[in-house]
Amino acid sequence: MPEVLYIRKGTGRPRKDFPLDLCLSLRAKGYSYEMIAWKLRQMGYDVSKWTVMRRLRIHEKGRDL
């Protein structure tokens, strides 16, 4: 009997919401990912520098959903 592959969509953690336009403007001014994450945490968003980096890279590739 052939093996059936199940494709899971929508699994994993939901994306964190934070102002992407602010991240883009800070990045354009030369801020590091760590500094952008620090500023967002001051504003009440619980994000890491890796989350900021990943989201900006996705946006640059045009895959921002």
TORTIKOL-656967 format. One record per residue: x, y, z of N, C-alpha, C in turn. Coordinates in pm, whole numbers, padded with zeros to 5 digits, always signed. Example, Ala and Ser with C-alpha at 12.3 -4.5 7.8 and 13.67 -1.06 7.14 Angstrom:
# TORTIKOL-656967
+01319-00569+00780+01230-00450+00780+01320-00330+00780+01285-00225+00708+01367-00106+00714+01290+00003+00787
***
This chain:
# TORTIKOL-656967
+00085-00118+00000+00000+00000+00000+00090+00125+00000+00067+00220-00090+00152+00340-00095+00134+00427+00030+00241+00489+00068+00239+00577+00186+00172+00710+00148+00084+00754+00233+00013+00879+00209+00084+00990+00285+00117+01096+00215+00183+01210+00278+00079+01314+00313+00079+01355+00436-00014+01458+00481+00060+01591+00486+00008+01689+00417+00068+01822+00417-00004+01904+00522+00071+01950+00619+00012+02031+00726+00030+02177+00691-00078+02249+00690-00071+02392+00666-00125+02463+00789-00059+02570+00825-00106+02647+00940-00059+02591+01072+00040+02504+01068+00091+02451+01193+00201+02542+01245+00232+02527+01368+00336+02608+01428+00278+02729+01499+00367+02811+01543+00324+02930+01616+00271+03036+01522+00174+03111+01568+00127+03224+01485+00232+03335+01483+00231+03413+01377+00327+03523+01366+00298+03631+01468+00404+03690+01518+00389+03801+01611+00362+03928+01531+00271+04008+01581+00239+04134+01515+00322+04246+01575+00387+04319+01489+00460+04439+01530+00472+04529+01408+00497+04659+01428+00497+04754+01316+00617+04734+01223+00589+04675+01108+00694+04649+01010+00747+04778+00949+00660+04876+00931+00705+05003+00872+00807+05073+00962+00789+05062+01094+00886+05120+01188+01020+05047+01175+01016+04915+01163+01139+04837+01147+01212+04876+01019+01137+04893+00912+01198+04930+00785+01263+05068+00792+01196+05162+00857+01253+05296+00866+01377+05298+00956+01374+05222+01065+01491+05216+01153+01607+05147+01083+01577+05043+01007+01682+04972+00935+01745+05063+00829+01663+05146+00764+01713+05239+00663+01804+05345+00727+01780+05374+00855+01864+05471+00926+01993+05409+00977+02009+05276+00960+02133+05210+00999+02127+05137+01132+02008+05122+01189+01995+05051+01316+02019+04901+01294+02079+04836+01393+02099+04692+01386+01970+04621+01422+01963+04492+01390+01844+04413+01423+01824+04409+01574+01932+04400+01647+01924+04395+01794+01868+04526+01850+01911+04638+01794+01862+04768+01841+01715+04788+01805+01674+04740+01688+01534+04750+01649+01448+04667+01744+01493+04545+01775+01419+04459+01869+01412+04524+02006+01519+04588+02049+01521+04655+02179+01418+04768+02182+01414+04846+02076+01316+04956+02069+01173+04902+02069+01149+04794+01997+01016+04734+01994+00976+04680+02132+01072+04621+02203+01043+04572+02338+01009+04687+02432+01072+04802+02412+01038+04920+02491+00895+04966+02464+00846+04939+02342+00711+04979+02304+00607+04873+02343+00652+04762+02400+00559+04660+02446+00546+04538+02356+00627+04530+02251+00624+04414+02161+00732+04316+02206+00694+04191+02226+00787+04089+02272+00848+04019+02152+00954+04076+02096+01021+04018+01979+01170+04010+02003+01233+03917+01936+01378+03903+01943+01440+03960+01816+01572+03972+01819+01639+04024+01699+01624+03927+01583+01611+03798+01613+01594+03698+01508+01457+03711+01442+01355+03744+01522+01222+03765+01466+01222+03885+01372+01285+03992+01415+01294+04113+01332+01370+04082+01204+01484+04013+01216+01565+03981+01100+01487+03894+01001+01419+03792+01052+01343+03701+00967+01230+03774+00895+01158+03859+00967+01044+03929+00907+01091+04028+00802+01203+04098+00826+01254+04193+00727+01305+04121+00603+01366+04006+00622+01413+03930+00505+01296+03880+00422+01190+03835+00488+01070+03790+00417+01011+03907+00339+01007+04024+00401+00953+04142+00334+01037+04182+00213+01169+04174+00228+01257+04210+00117+01240+04117-00001+01209+03992+00025+01191+03896-00085+01052+03907-00146+00965+03989-00087+00833+04009-00143+00732+03903-00104+00762+03829+00001+00672+03723+00045+00595+03762+00170+00588+03890+00200+00519+03933+00322+00369+03914+00305+00313+03833+00390+00169+03803+00379+00091+03876+00482
***
